């Protein structure tokens, strides 16, 4: 009896605070609401069954979700589970907890809760929540590098649940485009981007940001297919929208700056590329902290740019940071891990550390073979790195065989006129040069030069270098004939 009275008076003290907290939350005064609930929590003294405490913790988790403080959301729910066990959560609670895990890159936990949300929404015939969960599962599979799986979820949404809102339709097309791009299916990726742009009407900030996201993906499609002027045009459209609505301190703006940096790296504008990539990294670090795939992505791209200017020390430093982070967050089999291993192997090969380079490249190739088919650029990249190492080891026949496999793979992906094709022709010519087959050297350098000239112009460092090597090869061939 005495305890019940104490509990009643304690509730009477807390009740006004929780009511005020609820009112503040309803009118979007999130900070005052958070303070009131925290004050309520600290005022609990007699709550034998933890009912009041659990209620307040749930309210705090809602506020933190709205503030995008996802680690705090997870903390509050873990506290609730300690007090009450993993009791029955509503569909919305399951989804929000899944999204919180997704946002902090804990993808396996995210999938667990999205699947539970999916099951609950089917049981209660809640179509809206089911659609949200399917979309979230697609995004999580994409983040894990399971691009075919992500496409299955997005296509299921399109087929089984025709989306009625234009914004939802456009978002699904954007998601499909990103997944097809990751699989190097460029025509499919571009098609879905253009469908998204046809669907979206510019009417408010939300739809304008979807338009920006679509232009950003188009920019990345055009970068990877060597349409650099088109890429810059698309990325500048995206950046201007994002800066106007979100300002500089935004993940969307950071992603676009990252992509602009990559285009400038291709064009040989290395200082501007590094400037854009470092600006992007600075924003991402402030918003995400060290342990996130987007941070790894920034480290990787900086490593690639420093490799282009032969700054192996900085390149290796950024690649090592990317590799450690990716293995920790994404696991050994993720495509990003294979990509970074390959790039480290390139540097080790240039430093005459052939055995470690060979080991890393074979690890990358094994992983990529599980994730992609032989037409994918990742496979061609791994074969080309093996060819580089075999050339360094004076195993020239093996080197030429792997370069030709890489060349054929790239032609299947990109067609004949792509920078990757030019690079492979140049590398094959280098091997033939070592065995004094100058007619073959001239054949491959001529093809390499023509592509570089068409894609990058006569003043680009790659065009100039290949032109010089071609003239030397012609001179050597004349000497050999005489």
C-alpha positions as CSV (number, residue, x, y, z in Angstrom):
1,X,0.0,0.0,0.0
2,X,2.7,2.5,1.0
3,X,4.7,1.7,-2.1
4,X,1.6,2.2,-4.3
5,X,1.1,5.7,-2.7
6,X,4.7,6.6,-3.4
7,X,4.3,5.4,-7.0
8,X,1.1,7.4,-7.4
9,X,2.7,10.7,-6.1
10,X,5.8,10.0,-8.2
11,X,3.6,9.6,-11.3
12,X,1.7,12.8,-10.3
13,X,5.1,14.7,-10.4
14,X,6.2,13.2,-13.7
15,X,2.8,13.4,-15.5
16,X,2.8,17.2,-16.3
17,X,6.4,16.9,-17.6
18,X,5.5,14.1,-20.0
19,X,2.4,15.9,-21.2
20,X,4.4,19.1,-21.9
21,X,7.0,16.9,-23.6
22,X,4.4,15.3,-25.8
23,X,2.9,18.8,-26.8
24,X,6.4,20.1,-27.7
25,X,7.1,17.0,-29.8
26,X,3.8,17.5,-31.7
27,X,4.6,21.1,-32.6
28,X,8.2,20.1,-33.6
29,X,9.9,21.7,-30.6
30,X,12.3,18.8,-30.3
31,X,14.9,20.2,-28.0
32,X,12.5,21.4,-25.3
33,X,10.6,18.0,-25.7
34,X,13.9,16.2,-25.2
35,X,14.8,18.2,-22.1
36,X,11.4,17.6,-20.5
37,X,11.5,13.8,-21.1
38,X,15.1,13.7,-19.7
39,X,13.9,15.6,-16.6
40,X,11.0,13.1,-16.3
41,X,13.4,10.2,-16.5
42,X,15.6,11.6,-13.8
43,X,12.5,12.1,-11.5
44,X,11.5,8.5,-11.5
45,X,12.0,6.9,-8.1
46,X,9.2,4.4,-7.7
47,X,8.5,2.4,-10.9
48,X,8.6,-1.3,-9.9
49,X,7.5,-2.6,-13.3
50,X,9.5,0.0,-15.3
51,X,6.3,1.0,-17.2
52,X,6.9,4.8,-17.0
53,X,10.6,4.5,-17.6
54,X,10.0,2.4,-20.8
55,X,7.3,4.9,-22.0
56,X,9.7,7.9,-21.6
57,X,12.6,6.0,-23.3
58,X,10.4,5.3,-26.3
59,X,9.5,9.0,-26.5
60,X,13.1,9.9,-26.3
61,X,13.9,7.5,-29.1
62,X,11.2,9.1,-31.3
63,X,12.7,12.6,-30.7
64,X,16.3,11.4,-31.5
65,X,15.0,9.7,-34.7
66,X,13.5,13.0,-35.9
67,X,16.8,14.7,-35.1
68,X,18.7,12.0,-37.0
69,X,20.6,11.1,-33.8
70,X,20.6,7.4,-34.7
71,X,23.2,6.1,-32.2
72,X,21.0,7.6,-29.5
73,X,17.9,5.9,-30.9
74,X,19.8,2.5,-30.7
75,X,21.0,3.3,-27.2
76,X,17.4,4.0,-25.9
77,X,16.1,0.8,-27.5
78,X,18.9,-1.3,-26.1
79,X,18.1,0.2,-22.6
80,X,14.4,-0.7,-23.2
81,X,15.4,-4.3,-24.1
82,X,17.5,-4.6,-20.9
83,X,14.5,-3.5,-18.9
84,X,11.7,-5.4,-20.7
85,X,13.4,-7.9,-23.0
86,X,12.7,-7.8,-26.7
87,X,9.0,-7.4,-26.3
88,X,6.6,-6.8,-29.2
89,X,7.5,-3.7,-31.2
90,X,5.0,-2.0,-33.6
91,X,5.7,-2.0,-37.3
92,X,6.8,1.7,-37.2
93,X,9.1,1.0,-34.2
94,X,10.7,-1.9,-36.0
95,X,11.2,0.2,-39.1
96,X,12.7,3.1,-37.2
97,X,15.1,0.9,-35.4
98,X,16.1,-0.8,-38.6
99,X,16.7,2.6,-40.2
100,X,18.8,3.7,-37.3
101,X,21.1,0.6,-37.7
102,X,21.2,1.3,-41.4
103,X,22.3,4.9,-40.8
104,X,25.2,3.8,-38.6
105,X,26.2,1.1,-41.1
106,X,25.2,-1.9,-39.0
107,X,23.6,-3.6,-42.0
108,X,22.9,-7.1,-40.6
109,X,21.0,-5.6,-37.7
110,X,19.1,-3.3,-40.1
111,X,18.0,-6.2,-42.3
112,X,16.8,-8.1,-39.2
113,X,14.5,-5.2,-38.1
114,X,13.4,-4.4,-41.7
115,X,12.4,-8.0,-42.2
116,X,10.4,-8.0,-38.9
117,X,8.7,-4.7,-40.0
118,X,7.9,-6.4,-43.3
119,X,6.3,-9.4,-41.6
120,X,4.3,-7.2,-39.2
121,X,3.0,-4.9,-42.0
122,X,1.9,-8.0,-44.0
123,X,0.1,-9.4,-41.0
124,X,-1.8,-6.1,-40.4
125,X,-2.1,-5.4,-44.2
126,X,-0.3,-2.1,-43.8
127,X,0.7,-1.4,-47.4
128,X,2.5,1.9,-46.7
129,X,4.8,0.4,-44.1
130,X,5.4,-2.7,-46.3
131,X,6.5,-0.5,-49.1
132,X,8.9,1.4,-46.8
133,X,10.4,-1.8,-45.5
134,X,10.9,-3.2,-49.0
135,X,12.6,0.0,-50.1
136,X,14.8,0.0,-47.0
137,X,15.8,-3.6,-47.6
138,X,16.8,-2.7,-51.2
139,X,18.9,0.2,-49.9
140,X,20.6,-2.0,-47.2
141,X,21.4,-4.8,-49.7
142,X,22.9,-2.1,-52.0
143,X,25.0,-0.8,-49.1
144,X,26.3,-4.3,-48.5
145,X,27.3,-4.6,-52.1
146,X,24.5,-7.1,-53.0
147,X,23.4,-5.1,-56.0
148,X,21.4,-7.8,-57.7
149,X,19.5,-8.3,-54.5
150,X,18.7,-4.6,-54.2
151,X,17.3,-4.6,-57.7
152,X,15.0,-7.5,-56.8
153,X,13.5,-5.5,-54.0
154,X,13.0,-2.3,-56.1
155,X,11.5,-4.3,-59.0
156,X,9.1,-6.1,-56.5
157,X,8.0,-2.6,-55.4
158,X,7.4,-1.6,-59.0
159,X,5.5,-4.8,-59.9
160,X,3.5,-5.8,-56.8
161,X,2.8,-2.4,-55.3
162,X,2.4,0.2,-58.1
163,X,3.5,3.5,-56.4
164,X,0.9,6.3,-56.6
165,X,2.9,9.3,-55.4
166,X,5.2,10.8,-58.0
167,X,8.0,11.3,-55.5
168,X,7.9,7.6,-54.5
169,X,8.0,6.5,-58.1
170,X,10.9,8.7,-58.9
171,X,12.8,7.6,-55.8
172,X,12.4,3.9,-56.8
173,X,13.8,4.8,-60.3
174,X,16.8,6.6,-58.8
175,X,17.5,3.5,-56.5
176,X,17.3,1.2,-59.5
177,X,19.6,3.4,-61.5
178,X,22.2,3.4,-58.7
179,X,22.1,-0.4,-58.5
180,X,22.5,-0.9,-62.2
181,X,25.4,1.6,-62.2
182,X,27.1,-0.4,-59.6
183,X,26.8,-3.5,-61.9
184,X,28.2,-1.4,-64.8
185,X,25.0,-1.7,-66.7
186,X,25.2,1.9,-67.9
187,X,22.3,2.0,-70.4
188,X,19.9,0.6,-67.8
189,X,21.2,3.0,-65.2
190,X,20.8,6.0,-67.6
191,X,17.3,4.8,-68.6
192,X,16.0,4.8,-65.0
193,X,17.5,8.2,-64.3
194,X,15.7,9.7,-67.3
195,X,12.5,8.1,-66.3
196,X,12.9,9.6,-62.8
197,X,13.4,13.1,-64.3
198,X,10.3,12.7,-66.4
199,X,8.3,11.8,-63.3
200,X,9.4,14.6,-61.0
201,X,7.9,18.0,-61.0
202,X,9.9,20.8,-59.4
203,X,7.5,22.1,-56.8
204,X,9.3,22.1,-53.4
205,X,12.7,21.5,-51.7
206,X,12.0,17.7,-51.3
207,X,11.3,17.2,-55.0
208,X,14.2,19.5,-56.0
209,X,16.6,17.4,-54.0
210,X,15.3,14.3,-55.8
211,X,16.1,16.1,-59.1
212,X,19.6,16.9,-57.8
213,X,20.1,13.2,-56.8
214,X,19.2,12.1,-60.3
215,X,21.6,14.6,-61.9
216,X,24.3,13.4,-59.5
217,X,23.8,9.7,-60.6
218,X,23.7,10.8,-64.3
219,X,27.0,12.6,-63.7
220,X,28.6,9.4,-62.3
221,X,27.2,7.4,-65.3
222,X,28.8,9.8,-67.7
223,X,32.1,9.9,-65.7
224,X,32.4,6.1,-65.9
225,X,31.6,6.1,-69.6
226,X,34.1,8.9,-70.3
227,X,31.5,11.6,-71.2
228,X,33.3,14.1,-69.0
229,X,31.7,17.3,-70.3
230,X,28.3,15.8,-69.8
231,X,29.3,14.6,-66.3
232,X,30.5,18.0,-65.2
233,X,27.3,19.6,-66.5
234,X,25.1,17.1,-64.6
235,X,27.1,17.4,-61.4
236,X,27.0,21.2,-61.5
237,X,23.2,21.1,-61.8
238,X,23.1,18.8,-58.8
239,X,25.5,21.0,-56.7
240,X,23.7,24.3,-57.4
241,X,20.4,22.8,-56.2
242,X,22.0,21.2,-53.1
243,X,23.9,24.4,-52.1
244,X,20.8,26.5,-52.4
245,X,18.6,24.2,-50.3
246,X,21.1,22.4,-48.0
247,X,24.2,24.5,-48.0
248,X,27.7,23.2,-47.9
249,X,27.3,21.2,-44.7
250,X,25.3,18.3,-46.1
251,X,26.0,14.7,-47.1
252,X,24.3,15.2,-50.5
253,X,26.5,18.2,-51.2
254,X,29.5,16.2,-50.1
255,X,28.6,13.3,-52.4
256,X,28.4,15.6,-55.4
257,X,31.7,17.3,-54.6
258,X,33.3,13.8,-54.3
259,X,32.0,13.0,-57.8
260,X,33.2,16.3,-59.2
261,X,36.7,15.5,-57.7
262,X,36.7,12.2,-59.6
263,X,35.9,13.8,-62.9
264,X,38.7,16.3,-62.4
265,X,41.1,13.5,-61.6
266,X,40.2,11.9,-64.9
267,X,40.8,15.2,-66.7
268,X,44.2,15.6,-65.1
269,X,43.1,18.6,-63.0
270,X,44.6,17.0,-59.9
271,X,44.8,20.0,-57.5
272,X,41.2,20.8,-58.1
273,X,40.3,17.1,-57.7
274,X,42.1,16.9,-54.3
275,X,40.5,20.1,-53.2
276,X,37.0,18.8,-53.9
277,X,37.7,15.4,-52.4
278,X,39.1,16.9,-49.2
279,X,36.1,19.3,-48.9
280,X,33.8,16.3,-49.2
281,X,35.8,14.3,-46.7
282,X,35.7,17.1,-44.1
283,X,31.9,17.3,-44.3
284,X,31.5,13.6,-44.1
285,X,33.8,13.3,-41.1
286,X,31.8,16.0,-39.2
287,X,28.4,14.4,-40.0
288,X,29.3,10.7,-39.9
289,X,32.4,10.2,-37.8
290,X,35.2,7.8,-38.8
291,X,33.4,4.5,-39.0
292,X,31.2,4.8,-42.0
293,X,31.4,3.5,-45.7
294,X,31.2,7.1,-47.1
295,X,34.4,8.0,-45.1
296,X,36.1,4.9,-46.6
297,X,34.9,6.0,-50.1
298,X,36.6,9.4,-49.6
299,X,39.8,7.9,-48.4
300,X,39.8,5.5,-51.4
301,X,39.2,8.3,-53.9
302,X,42.0,10.5,-52.4
303,X,44.3,7.4,-52.6
304,X,43.4,7.0,-56.3
305,X,44.1,10.7,-57.0
306,X,47.5,10.7,-55.2
307,X,48.4,7.5,-57.2
308,X,47.8,9.5,-60.4
309,X,50.4,12.1,-59.4
310,X,52.8,9.3,-58.3
311,X,52.6,10.3,-54.6
312,X,52.7,6.7,-53.4
313,X,53.2,7.6,-49.7
314,X,49.9,9.6,-49.5
315,X,48.1,7.2,-51.7
316,X,49.1,4.2,-49.6
317,X,48.2,6.0,-46.4
318,X,44.6,6.8,-47.7
319,X,44.2,3.3,-49.1
320,X,45.2,1.7,-45.8
321,X,42.7,3.9,-44.0
322,X,40.0,2.9,-46.5
323,X,40.8,-0.8,-46.3
324,X,40.8,-1.0,-42.4
325,X,37.5,0.9,-42.3
326,X,35.8,-1.2,-45.0
327,X,36.8,-4.6,-43.6
328,X,35.6,-3.5,-40.2
329,X,32.2,-2.1,-41.4
330,X,31.4,-4.1,-44.6
331,X,33.3,-7.3,-44.2
332,X,35.9,-9.1,-46.3
333,X,33.7,-10.0,-49.3
334,X,32.4,-6.4,-50.1
335,X,33.4,-5.0,-53.6
336,X,34.9,-1.9,-52.0
337,X,37.4,-4.1,-50.0
338,X,38.4,-5.8,-53.2
339,X,38.8,-2.5,-55.0
340,X,41.1,-1.1,-52.3
341,X,43.2,-4.3,-52.1
342,X,43.7,-4.0,-55.8
343,X,44.9,-0.4,-55.6
344,X,47.3,-1.2,-52.8
345,X,48.7,-4.0,-54.9
346,X,49.4,-1.6,-57.7
347,X,51.5,0.6,-55.4
348,X,53.3,-2.4,-53.9
349,X,54.1,-3.7,-57.4
350,X,55.6,-0.3,-58.2
351,X,57.7,-0.6,-55.1
352,X,59.0,-4.0,-56.2
353,X,57.0,-5.8,-53.4
354,X,55.8,-8.4,-55.9
355,X,54.7,-11.3,-53.6
356,X,52.4,-9.1,-51.3
357,X,51.1,-7.4,-54.4
358,X,50.2,-10.8,-56.0
359,X,48.6,-12.0,-52.9
360,X,46.3,-8.9,-52.5
361,X,45.3,-9.0,-56.2
362,X,44.4,-12.7,-56.1
363,X,42.3,-12.0,-52.9
364,X,40.5,-9.1,-54.8
365,X,39.9,-11.2,-57.9
366,X,38.5,-14.1,-55.9
367,X,36.1,-11.8,-54.1
368,X,35.1,-9.9,-57.3
369,X,34.4,-13.2,-59.2
370,X,31.8,-14.1,-56.5
371,X,30.1,-10.7,-56.8
372,X,30.2,-10.0,-60.6
373,X,30.4,-11.6,-64.0
374,X,33.5,-11.4,-66.2
375,X,32.3,-8.4,-68.1
376,X,32.3,-6.2,-65.0
377,X,35.1,-3.5,-64.8
378,X,36.2,-4.8,-61.4
379,X,37.2,-8.2,-62.9
380,X,39.1,-6.4,-65.8
381,X,40.8,-4.2,-63.2
382,X,42.0,-7.3,-61.2
383,X,43.2,-9.0,-64.4
384,X,45.1,-5.9,-65.4
385,X,46.9,-5.7,-62.1
386,X,47.9,-9.4,-62.3
387,X,49.3,-8.6,-65.8
388,X,51.2,-5.6,-64.3
389,X,52.8,-7.9,-61.6
390,X,53.6,-10.7,-64.1
391,X,55.3,-8.1,-66.3
392,X,57.4,-6.9,-63.3
393,X,58.3,-10.6,-62.7
394,X,59.3,-10.9,-66.4
395,X,56.6,-13.5,-67.0
396,X,55.7,-11.7,-70.2
397,X,53.4,-14.3,-71.8
398,X,51.2,-14.5,-68.7
399,X,51.2,-10.7,-68.6
400,X,50.0,-10.3,-72.2
401,X,47.3,-13.0,-71.6
402,X,45.9,-11.2,-68.6
403,X,46.0,-7.8,-70.3
404,X,44.1,-9.2,-73.3
405,X,41.5,-10.8,-70.9
406,X,41.1,-7.4,-69.2
407,X,40.9,-5.6,-72.6
408,X,38.2,-7.9,-73.9
409,X,36.2,-7.5,-70.6
410,X,36.4,-3.7,-70.9
411,X,35.3,-3.7,-74.5
412,X,32.3,-5.8,-73.5
413,X,31.4,-3.2,-70.8
414,X,32.3,0.1,-72.5
415,X,32.8,-0.5,-76.2
416,X,36.0,0.3,-78.2
417,X,36.3,4.1,-77.3
418,X,37.0,4.3,-73.5
419,X,39.9,5.4,-71.5
420,X,40.2,2.0,-69.9
421,X,40.7,0.5,-73.4
422,X,43.4,3.1,-74.1
423,X,45.2,2.2,-70.8
424,X,45.1,-1.6,-71.7
425,X,46.5,-1.0,-75.2
426,X,49.2,1.1,-73.6
427,X,50.1,-1.6,-71.1
428,X,50.1,-4.3,-73.7
429,X,52.4,-2.2,-75.8
430,X,54.8,-1.8,-72.8
431,X,55.1,-5.6,-72.5
432,X,55.7,-6.1,-76.2
433,X,58.3,-3.3,-76.0
434,X,60.2,-5.4,-73.4
435,X,60.4,-8.4,-75.8
436,X,61.3,-6.1,-78.7
437,X,58.2,-6.7,-80.8
438,X,58.0,-3.2,-82.0
439,X,55.4,-3.7,-84.7
440,X,53.0,-4.9,-81.9
441,X,54.1,-1.9,-79.8
442,X,53.2,0.5,-82.6
443,X,49.8,-1.2,-83.2
444,X,48.7,-0.9,-79.6
445,X,50.1,2.5,-78.9
446,X,48.4,3.9,-82.0
447,X,45.1,2.7,-80.7
448,X,45.8,4.0,-77.2
449,X,46.9,7.4,-78.5
450,X,43.8,7.8,-80.7
451,X,41.4,7.1,-77.8
452,X,43.3,9.4,-75.4
453,X,43.3,12.2,-78.0
454,X,39.6,11.8,-78.6
455,X,38.6,11.6,-75.0
456,X,41.1,13.8,-73.1
457,X,42.6,16.1,-75.8
458,X,46.2,16.6,-77.0
459,X,47.4,18.4,-73.9
460,X,46.4,15.8,-71.3
461,X,49.5,14.1,-69.6
462,X,48.4,10.6,-70.8
463,X,48.0,11.7,-74.4
464,X,51.4,13.4,-74.4
465,X,53.1,10.3,-72.8
466,X,51.6,7.8,-75.3
467,X,52.5,10.1,-78.2
468,X,56.2,10.3,-77.0
469,X,56.3,6.5,-76.6
470,X,54.7,6.0,-80.0
471,X,57.4,8.1,-81.7
472,X,60.2,6.2,-79.8
473,X,58.6,2.8,-80.9
474,X,58.5,3.9,-84.6
475,X,62.2,4.9,-84.4
476,X,63.1,1.6,-82.7
477,X,61.2,-0.3,-85.3
478,X,63.0,1.4,-88.1
479,X,66.4,0.7,-86.5
480,X,65.4,-3.0,-86.1
481,X,64.4,-3.2,-89.8
482,X,67.7,-1.7,-90.8
